[in-house]
């Protein structure tokens, strides 16, 4: 998708880098983590998570499992029954104008 060209009346800051745009800076994220850690009792959070897990809350269980045990590896089972033709050339996949 092509962007539009600068036109008369556009802001002088049109295009390029702008303040407060894009991904937050690492320092900002670290500051937010620090503030949250200071004001939220982690013991209370763990207790609440335990309560939700005991009630069978799937999202709480999923969160716990992902943070404690990690996300399971996903695998793809590729089986060939011998009937597939795996010998091909690029011309079998693409039609060029002169071939039509």
C-alpha positions as a Markdown table, in Angstrom:
| # | Residue | x | y | z |
|---|---|---|---|---|
| 1 | Unk | 0.0 | 0.0 | 0.0 |
| 2 | Unk | 1.6 | 3.3 | -1.1 |
| 3 | Unk | 1.3 | 6.3 | 1.1 |
| 4 | Unk | 0.0 | 9.6 | -0.1 |
| 5 | Unk | 2.3 | 12.5 | -1.1 |
| 6 | Unk | 2.7 | 15.6 | 1.0 |
| 7 | Unk | 0.1 | 18.2 | 0.0 |
| 8 | Unk | -0.2 | 21.9 | 0.6 |
| 9 | Unk | -1.7 | 22.6 | 4.0 |
| 10 | Unk | -0.1 | 19.5 | 5.6 |
| 11 | Unk | 1.6 | 20.0 | 8.9 |
| 12 | Unk | 5.3 | 20.8 | 8.8 |
| 13 | Unk | 5.8 | 17.6 | 10.9 |
| 14 | Unk | 4.2 | 15.5 | 8.2 |
| 15 | Unk | 5.9 | 12.1 | 7.9 |
| 16 | Unk | 9.0 | 11.0 | 9.6 |
| 17 | Unk | 9.6 | 10.5 | 13.3 |
| 18 | Unk | 7.1 | 12.1 | 15.7 |
| 19 | Unk | 7.1 | 12.5 | 19.4 |
| 20 | Unk | 5.0 | 9.9 | 21.3 |
| 21 | Unk | 4.5 | 7.7 | 18.3 |
| 22 | Unk | 5.5 | 4.1 | 17.9 |
| 23 | Unk | 6.5 | 1.6 | 20.6 |
| 24 | Unk | 7.0 | 2.9 | 24.1 |
| 25 | Unk | 10.6 | 3.3 | 25.2 |
| 26 | Unk | 12.1 | 0.6 | 27.4 |
| 27 | Unk | 12.7 | 3.1 | 30.2 |
| 28 | Unk | 8.9 | 3.9 | 30.2 |
| 29 | Unk | 8.0 | 0.2 | 30.4 |
| 30 | Unk | 10.4 | -0.3 | 33.3 |
| 31 | Unk | 9.0 | 2.7 | 35.1 |
| 32 | Unk | 5.5 | 1.4 | 34.8 |
| 33 | Unk | 6.6 | -2.0 | 36.1 |
| 34 | Unk | 8.3 | -0.3 | 39.1 |
| 35 | Unk | 5.2 | 1.8 | 39.9 |
| 36 | Unk | 2.9 | -1.3 | 39.7 |
| 37 | Unk | 5.3 | -3.3 | 41.9 |
| 38 | Unk | 5.3 | -0.6 | 44.5 |
| 39 | Unk | 1.5 | -0.2 | 44.7 |
| 40 | Unk | 0.2 | -3.7 | 44.2 |
| 41 | Unk | 0.7 | -6.4 | 46.8 |
| 42 | Unk | 2.1 | -9.4 | 44.9 |
| 43 | Unk | 0.9 | -11.8 | 47.6 |
| 44 | Unk | -2.7 | -10.6 | 47.0 |
| 45 | Unk | -2.3 | -11.1 | 43.3 |
| 46 | Unk | -1.1 | -14.7 | 43.8 |
| 47 | Unk | -3.9 | -15.4 | 46.3 |
| 48 | Unk | -6.5 | -14.1 | 43.8 |
| 49 | Unk | -5.0 | -16.1 | 41.0 |
| 50 | Unk | -5.2 | -19.2 | 43.3 |
| 51 | Unk | -8.8 | -18.5 | 44.0 |
| 52 | Unk | -9.6 | -18.2 | 40.3 |
| 53 | Unk | -7.7 | -21.4 | 39.5 |
| 54 | Unk | -9.6 | -23.2 | 42.3 |
| 55 | Unk | -12.9 | -22.0 | 40.8 |
| 56 | Unk | -11.8 | -23.5 | 37.4 |
| 57 | Unk | -11.3 | -20.2 | 35.6 |
| 58 | Unk | -9.7 | -21.3 | 32.4 |
| 59 | Unk | -7.9 | -18.0 | 31.7 |
| 60 | Unk | -6.3 | -18.1 | 35.2 |
| 61 | Unk | -5.2 | -21.7 | 34.7 |
| 62 | Unk | -3.8 | -20.9 | 31.2 |
| 63 | Unk | -1.9 | -17.8 | 32.6 |
| 64 | Unk | -0.4 | -19.9 | 35.4 |
| 65 | Unk | 0.6 | -22.7 | 33.1 |
| 66 | Unk | 2.2 | -20.4 | 30.6 |
| 67 | Unk | 4.2 | -18.5 | 33.1 |
| 68 | Unk | 5.3 | -21.5 | 35.3 |
| 69 | Unk | 5.7 | -24.2 | 32.6 |
| 70 | Unk | 6.0 | -22.2 | 29.4 |
| 71 | Unk | 4.0 | -22.4 | 26.2 |
| 72 | Unk | 4.0 | -25.9 | 24.8 |
| 73 | Unk | 5.9 | -26.5 | 21.6 |
| 74 | Unk | 3.7 | -26.8 | 18.6 |
| 75 | Unk | 4.4 | -29.5 | 16.1 |
| 76 | Unk | 3.1 | -30.2 | 12.7 |
| 77 | Unk | 2.7 | -33.9 | 11.7 |
| 78 | Unk | 3.6 | -34.3 | 8.0 |
| 79 | Unk | 2.7 | -37.7 | 6.7 |
| 80 | Unk | 3.1 | -38.9 | 3.1 |
| 81 | Unk | 1.2 | -41.9 | 1.9 |
| 82 | Unk | 3.3 | -42.1 | -1.3 |
| 83 | Unk | 0.6 | -40.9 | -3.6 |
| 84 | Unk | 1.7 | -37.2 | -3.6 |
| 85 | Unk | 3.9 | -36.1 | -6.5 |
| 86 | Unk | 6.7 | -34.1 | -4.9 |
| 87 | Unk | 8.6 | -33.7 | -8.1 |
| 88 | Unk | 7.7 | -30.4 | -9.6 |
| 89 | Unk | 9.2 | -27.5 | -11.5 |
| 90 | Unk | 8.5 | -23.8 | -11.2 |
| 91 | Unk | 6.7 | -23.9 | -14.5 |
| 92 | Unk | 4.2 | -26.3 | -12.9 |
| 93 | Unk | 3.3 | -23.6 | -10.4 |
| 94 | Unk | 3.3 | -20.4 | -12.4 |
| 95 | Unk | 1.8 | -19.5 | -15.7 |
| 96 | Unk | 3.7 | -16.8 | -17.6 |
| 97 | Unk | 2.0 | -14.6 | -20.2 |
| 98 | Unk | 3.8 | -16.3 | -23.1 |
| 99 | Unk | 2.6 | -19.7 | -21.9 |
| 100 | Unk | -1.1 | -18.8 | -21.9 |
